[in-house]
Amino acid sequence: MVKNFCFIILLLGISLRTFSQGCSDAGFCSVGALKNISLFEQPKHQLDLGLNFGYGEQKTLTYNPYVQYGIRLSDRFQIQGKLTATYATGFLGTNTNIGDLYGIATYTAQKNSVNDINLIGGIKVPLTTANDKGSNGFALPLDYQSSLGTYDLIAGINYVLLKHFEADAGIQLPIIQENHNTFFPDDYNETRIKYFPPTNQLHRQLDVLFRLGYYINISHSIILKPNLLAIYRIGSDSYKNRSGVTSILSGTGGLTLNEGLNLTKQFKNHNQLEILYAAPSVSKRTDDGLIREWVLNVQYSFAF
């Protein structure tokens, strides 16, 4: 137990000292078993209400409310639906819009006292084309948009050993690119705009996820999970320049590494409160508005 607490303190120290860019996630590390596996007894129905706070590029603040509903169809099969929205505010103004719709299925391939293996598959459907405008009539950068405008396939595997050690792997593949964003930095007369790359008709590449975590039973109703999350972008993204020619956004491929801490509390009525904090330690250049210096997510789940 002493070693466990030392590890927690060390991880928190690393996270709180991290003020670089990082924490990139186009959706797949925050859905289903790729986000968090509850070691408590699972209800047949669960309604999740959550709010994600993020501090991004040039002090852009994002507030992402979401609602998620899950139903357990059998001991091995569960489906979930999730709807997101975004309120973003920064030096370019504010923007509010609905975001994405997720459909996720989880199949428990194995569950015993030694091994838990969960297989995850799903889709992400955008509800906007990522081209909301600012007060000047020009397109806002993707940091202010509520969706990336891509239809994605999501697949992954979650493995838990001895109810403590966790390893995840997953992919998110854009299959239909409906990003109609028309943002160019030179449309704005503002020096800070140079930190936002042009994203006119952005074309995203495949993301791969790896996560390692450790579940710590603080009490019979409280579980703590320190974790390391790596997201690797396969290849660089591209956009259309003003001449309509495809241009590569160099440096947008590569690794983002984040440290995180999940705290889950189950109440006597089987409802749950989950708090997640994450911050980056290794990051790449970004064009999709997903970089955050830190993220805080609060979720309350109703079991019935």
C-alpha positions in Angstrom: 0.0 0.0 0.0 2.9 2.4 0.8 4.4 1.8 -2.6 1.0 2.4 -4.2 0.7 5.8 -2.6 4.2 6.7 -3.4 3.5 6.0 -7.1 0.3 8.1 -6.9 2.2 11.1 -5.5 5.0 10.7 -8.0 2.5 10.7 -10.9 0.6 13.6 -9.6 3.8 15.6 -9.2 4.7 14.9 -12.8 1.3 15.8 -14.0 1.0 19.1 -12.1 4.4 20.2 -13.3 3.5 19.7 -17.0 2.6 22.9 -18.8 3.5 22.0 -22.3 1.2 21.0 -25.1 -0.2 17.5 -25.4 -3.4 15.7 -24.4 -4.7 15.0 -27.9 -7.8 12.8 -28.3 -10.2 12.7 -31.2 -12.7 10.7 -29.1 -11.6 7.1 -28.8 -9.7 7.4 -25.5 -12.9 8.7 -23.8 -15.4 6.1 -24.8 -16.3 2.6 -23.5 -13.6 0.3 -22.1 -10.9 2.5 -23.7 -11.6 5.2 -21.1 -12.2 3.3 -17.9 -13.4 -0.1 -16.8 -15.5 -0.1 -13.7 -14.5 -2.9 -11.3 -17.7 -2.5 -9.4 -20.8 -4.6 -10.2 -22.3 -3.3 -13.4 -26.0 -2.3 -13.7 -28.2 -3.2 -16.6 -28.8 0.5 -17.5 -26.5 3.4 -16.9 -27.0 7.1 -17.7 -23.8 9.3 -17.6 -23.8 13.1 -17.4 -20.4 14.6 -17.8 -18.5 17.9 -18.3 -15.0 18.1 -19.6 -12.8 21.2 -19.0 -9.8 21.9 -21.1 -7.1 24.6 -21.2 -5.7 24.8 -24.7 -3.7 26.8 -27.3 -3.3 30.5 -26.4 -5.4 30.1 -23.3 -8.5 28.9 -25.2 -10.9 27.4 -22.7 -13.2 24.6 -23.7 -16.2 23.2 -21.9 -17.5 19.9 -23.3 -20.8 18.6 -21.8 -21.9 15.2 -22.8 -24.6 12.6 -22.1 -24.1 8.9 -22.5 -26.4 6.0 -22.1 -25.4 2.3 -21.8 -27.3 -0.9 -21.7 -26.0 -4.3 -20.8 -27.7 -6.8 -23.1 -26.0 -9.8 -21.5 -23.2 -10.8 -19.2 -20.8 -10.3 -22.2 -22.3 -7.7 -24.4 -22.9 -3.9 -23.8 -23.8 -1.0 -26.1 -23.4 2.7 -25.5 -24.5 5.9 -27.2 -22.8 9.3 -26.5 -23.7 12.8 -27.5 -21.2 15.7 -27.1 -21.3 19.5 -27.4 -18.7 22.3 -26.9 -18.5 25.8 -25.6 -15.2 27.4 -26.4 -13.9 30.8 -25.4 -10.7 32.7 -26.1 -9.2 35.8 -27.6 -11.1 35.2 -30.9 -14.4 35.2 -29.1 -16.8 32.4 -28.1 -18.5 29.5 -29.9 -21.2 27.0 -28.9 -22.4 24.0 -30.9 -23.4 20.4 -30.8 -20.5 18.0 -31.4 -20.4 14.3 -32.3 -22.6 11.2 -31.8 -20.8 7.9 -30.8 -22.1 4.4 -31.0 -19.9 1.9 -29.1 -20.3 -1.9 -28.5 -18.2 -3.8 -25.9 -17.8 -7.6 -25.9 -16.3 -9.3 -22.8 -14.3 -12.1 -24.3 -13.0 -13.3 -21.0 -13.8 -12.5 -17.4 -12.4 -14.3 -14.3 -10.3 -13.8 -11.2 -7.1 -13.5 -13.4 -7.9 -12.0 -16.7 -10.5 -9.6 -18.1 -10.5 -9.1 -21.9 -12.9 -6.6 -23.5 -13.2 -6.0 -27.3 -14.5 -2.5 -28.4 -15.9 -1.4 -31.7 -17.8 1.7 -32.7 -18.3 4.7 -34.9 -18.2 8.5 -34.5 -20.6 10.6 -36.5 -20.1 14.4 -36.8 -23.0 16.7 -36.3 -21.3 19.7 -37.8 -18.8 20.3 -40.6 -16.4 22.2 -38.3 -16.8 25.6 -39.9 -18.5 27.9 -37.4 -17.6 31.6 -37.9 -16.4 34.3 -35.6 -17.9 37.7 -35.1 -15.9 39.0 -38.1 -17.5 36.5 -40.4 -14.3 34.4 -40.9 -14.0 30.7 -39.9 -12.7 30.0 -36.4 -9.7 27.6 -35.9 -10.5 24.0 -34.9 -9.8 24.8 -31.3 -13.1 26.7 -31.2 -15.1 24.0 -33.2 -17.3 21.4 -31.6 -16.4 18.6 -34.1 -13.7 17.7 -36.5 -16.2 16.8 -39.2 -15.0 13.2 -39.8 -16.9 9.9 -39.7 -14.6 7.5 -37.9 -14.3 3.8 -37.1 -13.2 2.9 -33.6 -11.8 -0.4 -32.5 -9.8 -1.6 -29.5 -9.0 -4.1 -26.8 -8.9 -3.7 -23.0 -7.0 -6.1 -20.8 -7.1 -6.2 -17.0 -4.8 -8.6 -15.1 -5.6 -9.6 -11.5 -8.1 -6.8 -11.2 -5.3 -4.3 -11.0 -3.0 -4.0 -14.1 -4.6 -2.6 -17.2 -3.4 -2.3 -20.8 -5.4 -0.8 -23.7 -4.8 -0.6 -27.4 -7.0 1.1 -30.0 -7.3 2.8 -33.4 -9.5 5.6 -34.7 -9.7 5.7 -38.5 -11.4 8.6 -40.4 -13.3 7.0 -43.2 -15.3 10.0 -44.5 -13.7 13.4 -44.3 -16.5 16.1 -44.1 -14.3 18.8 -42.5 -15.4 22.0 -44.4 -13.4 24.3 -42.2 -12.0 27.3 -44.1 -9.7 28.9 -41.5 -6.6 30.8 -42.6 -4.6 32.7 -40.0 -4.0 35.7 -42.4 -7.8 36.4 -42.3 -7.2 37.9 -38.8 -5.2 41.0 -37.8 -4.0 39.5 -34.5 -0.4 38.5 -33.6 -1.5 35.5 -31.6 -3.2 33.9 -34.5 0.1 32.6 -35.8 -0.1 29.8 -33.3 -3.1 28.4 -35.1 -2.2 26.6 -38.4 -4.4 26.9 -41.5 -7.0 24.1 -41.5 -8.9 24.7 -44.8 -10.6 21.3 -45.6 -8.3 19.5 -43.2 -7.6 15.9 -43.9 -6.9 13.8 -40.8 -4.8 10.7 -40.5 -5.2 7.5 -38.4 -4.6 7.7 -34.7 -3.4 4.7 -32.6 -3.8 4.5 -28.8 -1.9 2.7 -26.1 -2.6 3.0 -22.3 -1.2 1.4 -19.2 -3.0 1.8 -15.9 -3.1 0.4 -12.4 -6.3 0.1 -10.3 -5.9 0.8 -6.6 -8.7 -0.1 -4.2 -8.6 2.8 -1.6 -11.7 1.3 0.0 -14.6 -1.0 -0.9 -16.3 2.0 -2.7 -13.3 4.1 -4.0 -10.9 3.1 -6.8 -7.9 5.2 -8.0 -6.3 4.6 -11.3 -3.0 6.3 -12.3 -2.4 5.8 -16.1 -0.1 6.7 -19.0 -1.8 7.3 -22.3 0.1 7.4 -25.7 -1.6 8.5 -28.9 0.4 8.2 -32.2 -0.7 9.9 -35.4 0.2 7.8 -38.4 1.5 10.3 -40.9 0.9 14.1 -41.2 -2.4 15.8 -41.8 -3.0 18.0 -44.8 -5.1 21.0 -45.9 -6.0 22.9 -49.1 -4.0 26.2 -49.5 -5.6 29.3 -51.1 -4.7 27.9 -54.5 -6.6 24.7 -53.8 -3.4 22.6 -53.7 -3.0 20.0 -51.0 -0.3 21.1 -48.5 1.2 18.8 -45.8 1.1 20.1 -42.2 4.6 19.0 -41.2 5.1 17.8 -37.7 1.5 16.9 -37.1 2.2 13.2 -37.1 3.9 11.4 -34.2 3.5 10.9 -30.5 1.5 12.5 -27.7 2.1 11.1 -24.2 -0.2 12.0 -21.3 -0.3 11.2 -17.6 -3.7 10.8 -16.0 -5.4 10.0 -12.8 -9.0 8.6 -12.5 -10.9 8.5 -9.2 -14.2 6.6 -9.1 -16.6 6.6 -6.1 -19.6 4.2 -6.0 -22.5 5.1 -3.7 -24.9 2.8 -1.9 -27.5 3.2 -4.6 -24.8 2.1 -7.1 -24.6 5.5 -8.7 -21.0 6.6 -9.4 -18.9 9.7 -9.5 -15.8 9.8 -11.7 -13.2 12.5 -11.7 -10.3 12.4 -14.3 -7.3 14.7 -14.6 -4.8 14.5 -17.4 -1.8 16.5 -18.6 0.8 16.0 -21.4 4.5 15.2 -21.0 5.4 14.6 -24.7 3.6 16.3 -27.5 3.7 17.0 -31.2 2.5 19.9 -33.3 -1.2 20.0 -33.7 -3.7 21.3 -36.3 -6.9 19.8 -35.1 -7.6 21.9 -32.0 -7.2 18.9 -29.6 -4.1 20.0 -27.7 -4.7 20.8 -24.1 -2.2 21.8 -21.4 -4.5 20.0 -18.9 -8.0 18.4 -18.9 -10.4 17.8 -16.0 -13.4 15.6 -16.5 -16.3 15.1 -14.0 -18.9 12.5 -14.6 -21.9 11.3 -12.6 -23.5 8.0 -13.5 -27.1 6.9 -12.6 -27.5 3.1 -12.3 -30.9 1.5 -12.8 
